């Protein structure tokens, strides 16, 4: 290969905007932490939104505690069905993926 071709290929590769890690491939506790940051919620705000205590949320996100059945459906709803922008609910997730 010539140098010009290699440079063009590297430039094309640099234009790819895919994330290095897809959140859907992470364990649910890590997905929760990623979405929290993305949506701009503090831990206190997210715990309130999910209807759980702050220490429970902290233990779940750190992996020290599993998501109990009591909170599982609400966490799934937040992760997979709700979109937020600047802490405001903007609508349901388009689930055509």
N, CA, C and O atoms as CSV, one atom per row, in Angstrom:
chain,resi,resn,atom,element,x,y,z
A,1,UNK,N,N,0.836,-1.184,0.000
A,1,UNK,CA,C,0.000,0.000,0.000
A,1,UNK,C,C,0.878,1.243,0.000
A,1,UNK,O,O,1.979,1.270,0.550
A,2,UNK,N,N,0.333,2.271,-0.647
A,2,UNK,CA,C,1.115,3.507,-0.623
A,2,UNK,C,C,0.729,4.367,0.570
A,2,UNK,O,O,-0.320,4.167,1.183
A,3,UNK,N,N,1.568,5.303,0.883
A,3,UNK,CA,C,1.390,6.147,2.060
A,3,UNK,C,C,0.110,6.976,1.964
A,3,UNK,O,O,-0.600,7.133,2.957
A,4,UNK,N,N,-0.186,7.499,0.798
A,4,UNK,CA,C,-1.389,8.320,0.627
A,4,UNK,C,C,-2.647,7.505,0.949
A,4,UNK,O,O,-3.555,8.010,1.609
A,5,UNK,N,N,-2.709,6.277,0.499
A,5,UNK,CA,C,-3.848,5.405,0.770
A,5,UNK,C,C,-3.977,5.144,2.279
A,5,UNK,O,O,-5.071,5.210,2.840
A,6,UNK,N,N,-2.853,4.851,2.916
A,6,UNK,CA,C,-2.873,4.599,4.358
A,6,UNK,C,C,-3.363,5.816,5.134
A,6,UNK,O,O,-4.132,5.681,6.085
A,7,UNK,N,N,-2.925,6.989,4.733
A,7,UNK,CA,C,-3.376,8.217,5.401
A,7,UNK,C,C,-4.873,8.403,5.217
A,7,UNK,O,O,-5.570,8.758,6.168
A,8,UNK,N,N,-5.378,8.172,4.022
A,8,UNK,CA,C,-6.814,8.299,3.762
A,8,UNK,C,C,-7.609,7.304,4.614
A,8,UNK,O,O,-8.664,7.653,5.145
A,9,UNK,N,N,-7.121,6.093,4.747
A,9,UNK,CA,C,-7.801,5.089,5.560
A,9,UNK,C,C,-7.809,5.474,7.037
A,9,UNK,O,O,-8.811,5.278,7.726
A,10,UNK,N,N,-6.702,6.018,7.522
A,10,UNK,CA,C,-6.650,6.457,8.916
A,10,UNK,C,C,-7.608,7.618,9.150
A,10,UNK,O,O,-8.264,7.679,10.190
A,11,UNK,N,N,-7.696,8.532,8.201
A,11,UNK,CA,C,-8.624,9.657,8.339
A,11,UNK,C,C,-10.065,9.173,8.348
A,11,UNK,O,O,-10.883,9.681,9.115
A,12,UNK,N,N,-10.383,8.206,7.515
A,12,UNK,CA,C,-11.733,7.634,7.518
A,12,UNK,C,C,-12.035,6.986,8.860
A,12,UNK,O,O,-13.123,7.161,9.408
A,13,UNK,N,N,-11.081,6.245,9.384
A,13,UNK,CA,C,-11.265,5.574,10.678
A,13,UNK,C,C,-11.469,6.597,11.794
A,13,UNK,O,O,-12.243,6.355,12.720
A,14,UNK,N,N,-10.794,7.713,11.716
A,14,UNK,CA,C,-10.923,8.750,12.744
A,14,UNK,C,C,-12.300,9.406,12.714
A,14,UNK,O,O,-12.741,9.960,13.721
A,15,UNK,N,N,-12.974,9.350,11.583
A,15,UNK,CA,C,-14.302,9.956,11.447
A,15,UNK,C,C,-15.396,9.098,12.072
A,15,UNK,O,O,-16.503,9.589,12.295
A,16,UNK,N,N,-15.117,7.849,12.354
A,16,UNK,CA,C,-16.113,6.957,12.935
A,16,UNK,C,C,-16.466,7.465,14.324
A,16,UNK,O,O,-15.588,7.727,15.146
A,17,UNK,N,N,-17.745,7.598,14.568
A,17,UNK,CA,C,-18.202,8.165,15.833
A,17,UNK,C,C,-18.779,7.116,16.783
A,17,UNK,O,O,-19.407,7.475,17.779
A,18,UNK,N,N,-18.586,5.859,16.504
A,18,UNK,CA,C,-19.096,4.812,17.378
A,18,UNK,C,C,-18.384,4.858,18.725
A,18,UNK,O,O,-17.183,5.121,18.793
A,19,UNK,N,N,-19.127,4.603,19.787
A,19,UNK,CA,C,-18.479,4.574,21.104
A,19,UNK,C,C,-17.559,3.362,21.229
A,19,UNK,O,O,-17.708,2.370,20.515
A,20,UNK,N,N,-16.619,3.466,22.140
A,20,UNK,CA,C,-15.714,2.346,22.372
A,20,UNK,C,C,-16.430,1.195,23.061
A,20,UNK,O,O,-16.090,0.031,22.852
A,21,UNK,N,N,-17.423,1.524,23.883
A,21,UNK,CA,C,-18.193,0.528,24.614
A,21,UNK,C,C,-19.667,0.862,24.464
A,21,UNK,O,O,-20.059,2.020,24.615
A,22,UNK,N,N,-20.472,-0.118,24.173
A,22,UNK,CA,C,-21.911,0.094,24.107
A,22,UNK,C,C,-22.494,-0.179,25.483
A,22,UNK,O,O,-22.236,-1.227,26.076
A,23,UNK,N,N,-23.275,0.754,25.986
A,23,UNK,CA,C,-23.849,0.623,27.325
A,23,UNK,C,C,-24.678,-0.652,27.447
A,23,UNK,O,O,-24.703,-1.276,28.507
A,24,UNK,N,N,-25.348,-1.036,26.380
A,24,UNK,CA,C,-26.202,-2.225,26.451
A,24,UNK,C,C,-25.408,-3.507,26.705
A,24,UNK,O,O,-25.980,-4.521,27.104
A,25,UNK,N,N,-24.106,-3.466,26.476
A,25,UNK,CA,C,-23.252,-4.627,26.704
A,25,UNK,C,C,-22.708,-4.684,28.131
A,25,UNK,O,O,-22.045,-5.651,28.507
A,26,UNK,N,N,-22.984,-3.656,28.921
A,26,UNK,CA,C,-22.503,-3.598,30.305
A,26,UNK,C,C,-23.498,-4.258,31.248
A,26,UNK,O,O,-24.673,-4.389,30.904
A,27,UNK,N,N,-23.058,-4.672,32.420
A,27,UNK,CA,C,-24.002,-5.158,33.434
A,27,UNK,C,C,-24.965,-4.024,33.804
A,27,UNK,O,O,-24.638,-2.848,33.644
A,28,UNK,N,N,-26.134,-4.380,34.292
A,28,UNK,CA,C,-27.178,-3.397,34.558
A,28,UNK,C,C,-26.721,-2.321,35.550
A,28,UNK,O,O,-27.096,-1.157,35.402
A,29,UNK,N,N,-25.925,-2.685,36.550
A,29,UNK,CA,C,-25.473,-1.668,37.506
A,29,UNK,C,C,-24.592,-0.622,36.831
A,29,UNK,O,O,-24.653,0.555,37.185
A,30,UNK,N,N,-23.782,-1.032,35.873
A,30,UNK,CA,C,-22.928,-0.091,35.139
A,30,UNK,C,C,-23.759,0.728,34.157
A,30,UNK,O,O,-23.491,1.912,33.956
A,31,UNK,N,N,-24.768,0.106,33.542
A,31,UNK,CA,C,-25.668,0.854,32.663
A,31,UNK,C,C,-26.327,1.989,33.430
A,31,UNK,O,O,-26.474,3.099,32.918
A,32,UNK,N,N,-26.719,1.700,34.657
A,32,UNK,CA,C,-27.367,2.691,35.504
A,32,UNK,C,C,-26.426,3.868,35.771
A,32,UNK,O,O,-26.842,5.025,35.701
A,33,UNK,N,N,-25.189,3.580,36.068
A,33,UNK,CA,C,-24.206,4.637,36.328
A,33,UNK,C,C,-23.949,5.473,35.077
A,33,UNK,O,O,-23.847,6.697,35.161
A,34,UNK,N,N,-23.844,4.823,33.920
A,34,UNK,CA,C,-23.605,5.534,32.664
A,34,UNK,C,C,-24.791,6.433,32.332
A,34,UNK,O,O,-24.608,7.597,31.978
A,35,UNK,N,N,-25.999,5.902,32.442
A,35,UNK,CA,C,-27.195,6.687,32.107
A,35,UNK,C,C,-27.371,7.846,33.083
A,35,UNK,O,O,-27.815,8.925,32.690
A,36,UNK,N,N,-27.032,7.635,34.326
A,36,UNK,CA,C,-27.117,8.712,35.317
A,36,UNK,C,C,-26.248,9.894,34.888
A,36,UNK,O,O,-26.697,11.040,34.913
A,37,UNK,N,N,-25.019,9.616,34.500
A,37,UNK,CA,C,-24.117,10.672,34.051
A,37,UNK,C,C,-24.663,11.319,32.780
A,37,UNK,O,O,-24.685,12.543,32.659
A,38,UNK,N,N,-25.095,10.503,31.851
A,38,UNK,CA,C,-25.637,11.025,30.590
A,38,UNK,C,C,-26.814,11.952,30.830
A,38,UNK,O,O,-26.919,13.000,30.194
A,39,UNK,N,N,-27.698,11.575,31.742
A,39,UNK,CA,C,-28.912,12.356,31.992
A,39,UNK,C,C,-28.679,13.527,32.939
A,39,UNK,O,O,-29.550,14.386,33.079
A,40,UNK,N,N,-27.522,13.577,33.588
A,40,UNK,CA,C,-27.171,14.693,34.442
A,40,UNK,C,C,-27.740,14.652,35.846
A,40,UNK,O,O,-27.778,15.674,36.531
A,41,UNK,N,N,-28.181,13.481,36.283
A,41,UNK,CA,C,-28.762,13.364,37.623
A,41,UNK,C,C,-27.673,13.184,38.680
A,41,UNK,O,O,-26.681,12.491,38.454
A,42,UNK,N,N,-27.869,13.809,39.819
A,42,UNK,CA,C,-27.038,13.497,40.972
A,42,UNK,C,C,-27.527,12.155,41.511
A,42,UNK,O,O,-28.605,11.692,41.140
A,43,UNK,N,N,-26.751,11.542,42.368
A,43,UNK,CA,C,-27.182,10.267,42.953
A,43,UNK,C,C,-28.455,10.441,43.774
A,43,UNK,O,O,-29.331,9.576,43.754
A,44,UNK,N,N,-28.558,11.551,44.494
A,44,UNK,CA,C,-29.760,11.816,45.284
A,44,UNK,C,C,-30.990,11.943,44.387
A,44,UNK,O,O,-32.048,11.397,44.699
A,45,UNK,N,N,-30.849,12.663,43.275
A,45,UNK,CA,C,-31.962,12.836,42.343
A,45,UNK,C,C,-32.367,11.512,41.705
A,45,UNK,O,O,-33.556,11.220,41.574
A,46,UNK,N,N,-31.382,10.714,41.310
A,46,UNK,CA,C,-31.701,9.438,40.672
A,46,UNK,C,C,-32.351,8.479,41.665
A,46,UNK,O,O,-33.311,7.788,41.326
A,47,UNK,N,N,-31.835,8.438,42.874
A,47,UNK,CA,C,-32.432,7.571,43.893
A,47,UNK,C,C,-33.899,7.941,44.094
A,47,UNK,O,O,-34.754,7.060,44.185
A,48,UNK,N,N,-34.191,9.225,44.164
A,48,UNK,CA,C,-35.569,9.684,44.320
A,48,UNK,C,C,-36.421,9.295,43.117
A,48,UNK,O,O,-37.550,8.829,43.273
A,49,UNK,N,N,-35.881,9.488,41.927
A,49,UNK,CA,C,-36.599,9.134,40.698
A,49,UNK,C,C,-36.935,7.642,40.655
A,49,UNK,O,O,-37.998,7.247,40.175
A,50,UNK,N,N,-36.018,6.824,41.162
A,50,UNK,CA,C,-36.214,5.374,41.137
A,50,UNK,C,C,-36.965,4.854,42.362
A,50,UNK,O,O,-37.312,3.675,42.431
A,51,UNK,N,N,-37.213,5.738,43.323
A,51,UNK,CA,C,-37.965,5.335,44.507
A,51,UNK,C,C,-37.177,4.496,45.494
A,51,UNK,O,O,-37.731,3.638,46.181
A,52,UNK,N,N,-35.874,4.754,45.556
A,52,UNK,CA,C,-35.031,3.995,46.488
A,52,UNK,C,C,-34.170,4.952,47.288
A,52,UNK,O,O,-34.049,6.128,46.944
A,53,UNK,N,N,-33.580,4.452,48.340
A,53,UNK,CA,C,-32.685,5.253,49.152
A,53,UNK,C,C,-31.346,5.454,48.475
A,53,UNK,O,O,-30.939,4.672,47.615
A,54,UNK,N,N,-30.673,6.511,48.877
A,54,UNK,CA,C,-29.373,6.838,48.318
A,54,UNK,C,C,-28.354,5.722,48.558
A,54,UNK,O,O,-27.579,5.392,47.660
A,55,UNK,N,N,-28.347,5.146,49.747
A,55,UNK,CA,C,-27.374,4.084,50.031
A,55,UNK,C,C,-27.668,2.836,49.191
A,55,UNK,O,O,-26.747,2.131,48.778
A,56,UNK,N,N,-28.949,2.569,48.941
A,56,UNK,CA,C,-29.320,1.428,48.090
A,56,UNK,C,C,-28.796,1.648,46.679
A,56,UNK,O,O,-28.196,0.749,46.089
A,57,UNK,N,N,-29.019,2.843,46.136
A,57,UNK,CA,C,-28.527,3.146,44.789
A,57,UNK,C,C,-27.011,3.042,44.734
A,57,UNK,O,O,-26.462,2.471,43.791
A,58,UNK,N,N,-26.338,3.581,45.723
A,58,UNK,CA,C,-24.876,3.523,45.764
A,58,UNK,C,C,-24.377,2.086,45.778
A,58,UNK,O,O,-23.435,1.740,45.064
A,59,UNK,N,N,-25.010,1.255,46.592
A,59,UNK,CA,C,-24.618,-0.157,46.663
A,59,UNK,C,C,-24.879,-0.879,45.340
A,59,UNK,O,O,-24.091,-1.733,44.934
A,60,UNK,N,N,-25.969,-0.542,44.676
A,60,UNK,CA,C,-26.291,-1.173,43.387
A,60,UNK,C,C,-25.271,-0.760,42.335
A,60,UNK,O,O,-24.725,-1.611,41.633
A,61,UNK,N,N,-25.010,0.538,42.219
A,61,UNK,CA,C,-24.076,1.015,41.195
A,61,UNK,C,C,-22.672,0.472,41.402
A,61,UNK,O,O,-21.959,0.220,40.430
A,62,UNK,N,N,-22.266,0.289,42.649
A,62,UNK,CA,C,-20.917,-0.221,42.929
A,62,UNK,C,C,-20.820,-1.736,42.798
A,62,UNK,O,O,-19.723,-2.295,42.804
A,63,UNK,N,N,-21.969,-2.402,42.679
A,63,UNK,CA,C,-21.972,-3.859,42.563
A,63,UNK,C,C,-21.997,-4.582,43.896
A,63,UNK,O,O,-21.921,-5.810,43.936
A,64,UNK,N,N,-22.102,-3.841,44.984
A,64,UNK,CA,C,-22.150,-4.473,46.306
A,64,UNK,C,C,-23.527,-5.097,46.573
A,64,UNK,O,O,-23.668,-5.943,47.456
A,65,UNK,N,N,-24.525,-4.680,45.816
A,65,UNK,CA,C,-25.890,-5.171,46.015
A,65,UNK,C,C,-26.535,-5.367,44.654
A,65,UNK,O,O,-26.354,-4.561,43.741
A,66,UNK,N,N,-27.282,-6.441,44.535
A,66,UNK,CA,C,-28.050,-6.677,43.314
A,66,UNK,C,C,-29.314,-5.832,43.344
A,66,UNK,O,O,-29.767,-5.412,44.409
A,67,UNK,N,N,-29.874,-5.590,42.181
A,67,UNK,CA,C,-31.132,-4.854,42.107
A,67,UNK,C,C,-32.235,-5.803,42.546
A,67,UNK,O,O,-32.484,-6.825,41.905
A,68,UNK,N,N,-32.884,-5.459,43.632
A,68,UNK,CA,C,-33.923,-6.340,44.154
A,68,UNK,C,C,-35.163,-6.273,43.267
A,68,UNK,O,O,-35.368,-5.324,42.510
A,69,UNK,N,N,-35.966,-7.298,43.388
A,69,UNK,CA,C,-37.206,-7.372,42.608
A,69,UNK,C,C,-38.067,-6.137,42.841
A,69,UNK,O,O,-38.762,-5.679,41.935
A,70,UNK,N,N,-38.020,-5.608,44.042
A,70,UNK,CA,C,-38.804,-4.424,44.406
A,70,UNK,C,C,-38.503,-3.242,43.475
A,70,UNK,O,O,-39.403,-2.461,43.165
A,71,UNK,N,N,-37.249,-3.102,43.027
A,71,UNK,CA,C,-36.840,-1.970,42.205
A,71,UNK,C,C,-36.574,-2.321,40.751
A,71,UNK,O,O,-36.405,-1.425,39.924
A,72,UNK,N,N,-36.534,-3.591,40.427
A,72,UNK,CA,C,-36.095,-4.027,39.103
A,72,UNK,C,C,-36.917,-3.433,37.966
A,72,UNK,O,O,-36.346,-2.932,36.997
A,73,UNK,N,N,-38.217,-3.477,38.060
A,73,UNK,CA,C,-39.049,-2.966,36.965
A,73,UNK,C,C,-38.860,-1.462,36.777
A,73,UNK,O,O,-38.832,-0.978,35.646
A,74,UNK,N,N,-38.732,-0.725,37.876
A,74,UNK,CA,C,-38.535,0.730,37.767
A,74,UNK,C,C,-37.181,1.046,37.152
A,74,UNK,O,O,-37.066,1.962,36.336
A,75,UNK,N,N,-36.161,0.299,37.534
A,75,UNK,CA,C,-34.826,0.510,36.959
A,75,UNK,C,C,-34.853,0.194,35.460
A,75,UNK,O,O,-34.291,0.947,34.665
A,76,UNK,N,N,-35.490,-0.893,35.069
A,76,UNK,CA,C,-35.601,-1.240,33.646
A,76,UNK,C,C,-36.338,-0.157,32.878
A,76,UNK,O,O,-35.943,0.207,31.770
A,77,UNK,N,N,-37.402,0.353,33.463
A,77,UNK,CA,C,-38.173,1.428,32.831
A,77,UNK,C,C,-37.263,2.635,32.577
A,77,UNK,O,O,-37.250,3.200,31.484
A,78,UNK,N,N,-36.511,3.013,33.602
A,78,UNK,CA,C,-35.591,4.150,33.469
A,78,UNK,C,C,-34.525,3.880,32.407
A,78,UNK,O,O,-34.267,4.729,31.555
A,79,UNK,N,N,-33.914,2.711,32.458
A,79,UNK,CA,C,-32.815,2.404,31.543
A,79,UNK,C,C,-33.252,2.265,30.092
A,79,UNK,O,O,-32.587,2.773,29.188
A,80,UNK,N,N,-34.351,1.589,29.870
A,80,UNK,CA,C,-34.685,1.175,28.509
A,80,UNK,C,C,-35.890,1.875,27.892
A,80,UNK,O,O,-36.128,1.739,26.692
A,81,UNK,N,N,-36.646,2.612,28.680
A,81,UNK,CA,C,-37.895,3.166,28.146
A,81,UNK,C,C,-38.025,4.678,28.266
A,81,UNK,O,O,-38.934,5.260,27.674
A,82,UNK,N,N,-37.149,5.323,29.007
A,82,UNK,CA,C,-37.301,6.748,29.263
A,82,UNK,C,C,-36.081,7.536,28.788
A,82,UNK,O,O,-34.938,7.142,29.020
A,83,UNK,N,N,-36.351,8.658,28.117
A,83,UNK,CA,C,-35.281,9.559,27.695
A,83,UNK,C,C,-35.367,10.847,28.507
A,83,UNK,O,O,-36.448,11.394,28.726
A,84,UNK,N,N,-34.210,11.314,28.943
A,84,UNK,CA,C,-34.119,12.558,29.700
A,84,UNK,C,C,-33.080,13.459,29.046
A,84,UNK,O,O,-32.105,12.987,28.461
A,85,UNK,N,N,-33.307,14.757,29.155
A,85,UNK,CA,C,-32.336,15.745,28.696
A,85,UNK,C,C,-32.284,16.825,29.759
A,85,UNK,O,O,-33.302,17.428,30.097
A,86,UNK,N,N,-31.084,17.067,30.285
A,86,UNK,CA,C,-30.904,18.045,31.352
A,86,UNK,C,C,-31.915,17.828,32.482
A,86,UNK,O,O,-32.564,18.765,32.946
A,87,UNK,N,N,-32.025,16.595,32.899
A,87,UNK,CA,C,-32.860,16.146,34.020
A,87,UNK,C,C,-34.356,16.218,33.753
A,87,UNK,O,O,-35.157,16.021,34.667
A,88,UNK,N,N,-34.738,16.494,32.528
A,88,UNK,CA,C,-36.155,16.584,32.201
A,88,UNK,C,C,-36.557,15.407,31.319
A,88,UNK,O,O,-35.866,15.072,30.357
A,89,UNK,N,N,-37.676,14.790,31.659
A,89,UNK,CA,C,-38.201,13.696,30.845
A,89,UNK,C,C,-38.619,14.256,29.494
A,89,UNK,O,O,-39.376,15.225,29.429
A,90,UNK,N,N,-38.135,13.658,28.427
A,90,UNK,CA,C,-38.476,14.140,27.085
A,90,UNK,C,C,-39.331,13.157,26.299
A,90,UNK,O,O,-39.834,13.504,25.231
A,91,UNK,N,N,-39.503,11.959,26.793
A,91,UNK,CA,C,-40.368,11.005,26.133
A,91,UNK,C,C,-39.850,9.589,26.191
A,91,UNK,O,O,-38.772,9.319,26.719
A,92,UNK,N,N,-40.640,8.693,25.637
A,92,UNK,CA,C,-40.232,7.293,25.615
A,92,UNK,C,C,-39.118,7.036,24.596
A,92,UNK,O,O,-38.976,7.762,23.612
A,93,UNK,N,N,-38.347,6.008,24.852
A,93,UNK,CA,C,-37.282,5.597,23.939
A,93,UNK,C,C,-37.909,4.921,22.737
A,93,UNK,O,O,-38.839,4.125,22.869
A,94,UNK,N,N,-37.390,5.247,21.562
A,94,UNK,CA,C,-37.792,4.558,20.337
A,94,UNK,C,C,-37.171,3.176,20.383
A,94,UNK,O,O,-35.950,3.044,20.303
A,95,UNK,N,N,-37.980,2.157,20.509
A,95,UNK,CA,C,-37.464,0.794,20.716
A,95,UNK,C,C,-37.400,-0.015,19.418
A,95,UNK,O,O,-37.646,-1.221,19.423
A,96,UNK,N,N,-37.068,0.649,18.311
A,96,UNK,CA,C,-36.937,-0.058,17.038
A,96,UNK,C,C,-35.547,-0.603,16.817
A,96,UNK,O,O,-35.207,-0.994,15.700
A,97,UNK,N,N,-34.727,-0.638,17.867
A,97,UNK,CA,C,-33.366,-1.156,17.712
A,97,UNK,C,C,-33.385,-2.578,18.064
A,97,UNK,O,O,-32.349,-3.240,18.013
